[in-house]
Amino acid sequence: MFGTIWMFSDQIDDEDLLFAQRSFITYNMAIDYYKMSYRAVTHAADKAGAFYKLHKKVLIKRSIFEEYLREHGKDGRREVCVR
């Protein structure tokens, strides 16, 4: 295993390992993995500055996005999802 992910090997499954290998994710991947709404994901990615365009496809830089979510904690989702 790479980095410090080995310290949490008893807490993660195959889906987490595959997700950790990705540098960029799509909106749908973020919605499924983080259990957030489309609006919350786009708002958080915008605030974090994690958007990257690849031709016509828009991707999210996972490391920047996760850092933003860690800074704002799980309760930060309420702040991110302003209605």
C-alpha positions in Angstrom: 0.0 0.0 0.0 1.1 3.5 -0.6 1.3 6.6 1.6 -0.4 6.4 5.0 -3.5 4.4 3.8 -2.0 1.3 5.4 -2.8 2.7 8.8 -6.5 2.5 8.0 -6.5 -0.8 6.2 -8.8 -2.4 8.7 -11.4 0.3 8.1 -11.6 0.5 4.3 -12.9 -1.8 1.7 -12.1 -2.3 -2.0 -14.3 0.6 -3.1 -12.3 3.0 -0.9 -9.0 1.7 -2.3 -10.2 2.1 -5.9 -11.5 5.6 -5.1 -8.2 6.6 -3.4 -6.3 5.8 -6.6 -8.2 8.4 -8.6 -6.9 12.0 -8.9 -10.0 13.3 -10.6 -13.6 12.3 -10.2 -16.9 13.1 -11.9 -19.9 14.7 -10.3 -21.7 11.3 -10.2 -18.8 9.6 -8.5 -18.6 12.3 -5.8 -22.4 12.2 -5.3 -22.3 8.4 -4.8 -19.1 8.2 -2.7 -19.7 11.2 -0.4 -23.5 10.8 -0.2 -24.1 14.4 -1.0 -26.6 16.0 -3.4 -25.6 17.4 -6.8 -26.0 20.9 -5.6 -23.8 20.3 -2.5 -21.1 18.7 -4.5 -21.0 21.5 -7.1 -21.1 24.2 -4.5 -18.3 22.6 -2.4 -16.1 22.0 -5.5 -16.6 25.6 -6.6 -15.7 27.0 -3.2 -12.7 24.7 -3.0 -11.5 25.7 -6.5 -11.4 22.0 -7.4 -13.0 22.2 -10.9 -10.9 21.1 -13.9 -12.1 21.1 -17.5 -11.1 18.4 -19.9 -12.5 19.4 -23.3 -16.2 19.5 -22.6 -16.1 17.3 -19.5 -15.8 18.9 -16.0 -13.9 17.0 -13.4 -13.2 17.5 -9.7 -9.7 17.3 -8.3 -10.2 14.8 -5.5 -7.4 15.9 -3.2 -8.5 19.6 -3.2 -12.2 18.6 -2.7 -11.4 16.3 0.2 -9.2 18.9 1.8 -12.1 21.4 1.7 -14.5 18.8 3.2 -12.0 18.1 6.0 -11.6 21.8 6.8 -15.3 22.2 7.1 -16.0 18.9 8.8 -19.1 16.8 8.4 -21.2 19.6 9.7 -19.8 21.8 6.9 -22.1 20.0 4.5 -24.9 22.1 6.0 -23.0 25.2 5.2 -22.1 24.0 1.7 -25.8 23.1 0.9 -27.3 26.5 1.4 -30.9 26.5 0.2 
